[in-house]
Amino acid sequence: MRDYRNGCHYLFAGLELSKIVKINNTFESYQRLINFYEENKDKVFSDIHIELQQWFSANMSATLGALLDLLAKNFNDFSFAIPKNIEQILLKNDFLTFYGRKREFDVNQTTIRYQKITPKDGKYFNTYVVDELMGRDELPKMSEAVKAKIVESIYEMFVNAQIHSETENIYTCGQFFPTNKTIEFTIVDTGIGIKEKVNNFLQIILTSSQAIKWAIIDTHSTKDVTGGIGLALLKEFIEKNNGKMQIVSDSGFYEFGKNGEFSKEFQGKFPGTIVNLQFNTNDNCNYCLKNEINVNDIL
């Protein structure tokens, strides 16, 4: 018997573990989670033993939770082997409470709680974003109008998943990383991906990453794909804030940040769409909308 006294469970030696190693909001991290899903998606009535190793960015709980729910549809059960440092943060952000564990109080207030929200609960999601994300003191200073626009843009992503993706649930989570001076905020659905919607509308064959790049352009709008998928204003804010935006859908990856745009195809597919927003908290700017500027104040 292997002793996981510093982790979540005791597991018997000899059982094959699904190892998930070093998840930290990179292309490689998403590829590892896709690999985990590809390795387990055909299992039925199985005990899937998950070992998290080295590092797990807490906001990625939204991605892992979405994948586990898909695997659970095949009547699979899960157990975890988790080092103490990772386990503590996943207890504080409520992720492990969905798997029978008791939540720990987040003394340092770095977590944005993991939530699984039905598409009908848009009002709750909106309140969650206001309270858990936009209410954080670590964010750069901004007017109430800017905050409202950011909330509106994030809510539009929820509505897009609600209407167009046909997902059963929408998963969200976040984390403040004091050392890196960033807040990561992640929204995930397990519905129809961007590639299928865009290609059906355009009647051409784009790769997944090409379809993502088409969908985020503000002027591109179809009855099936919302133009900009709620990210036009967010992209502008992230550019000024030196933050980062990542989108994963099907086999496509798209990233926008201070180093410009980057896109690539995964080996394998993510069964839905992930949007991850990174806000730079080391930002002394004070943001407001153009129409809020009073010319008399600057004369």
Secondary structure as UniProt FT lines:
FT   TURN            5..6
FT   TURN            13..14
FT   STRAND          18..23
FT   HELIX           27..40
FT   TURN            41..42
FT   STRAND          47..56
FT   HELIX           58..60
FT   HELIX           61..72
FT   TURN            73..75
FT   STRAND          77..81
FT   HELIX           84..92
FT   HELIX           95..99
FT   TURN            107..108
FT   STRAND          111..117
FT   TURN            119..120
FT   HELIX           122..128
FT   HELIX           129..134
FT   TURN            137..138
FT   STRAND          141..142
FT   HELIX           144..160
FT   HELIX           161..165
FT   STRAND          170..177
FT   TURN            178..181
FT   STRAND          182..189
FT   HELIX           194..202
FT   HELIX           208..215
FT   TURN            218..219
FT   HELIX           227..230
FT   HELIX           232..241
FT   STRAND          244..257
FT   TURN            258..259
FT   STRAND          260..280
FT   STRAND          286..287
FT   HELIX           290..292
FT   HELIX           295..297
//
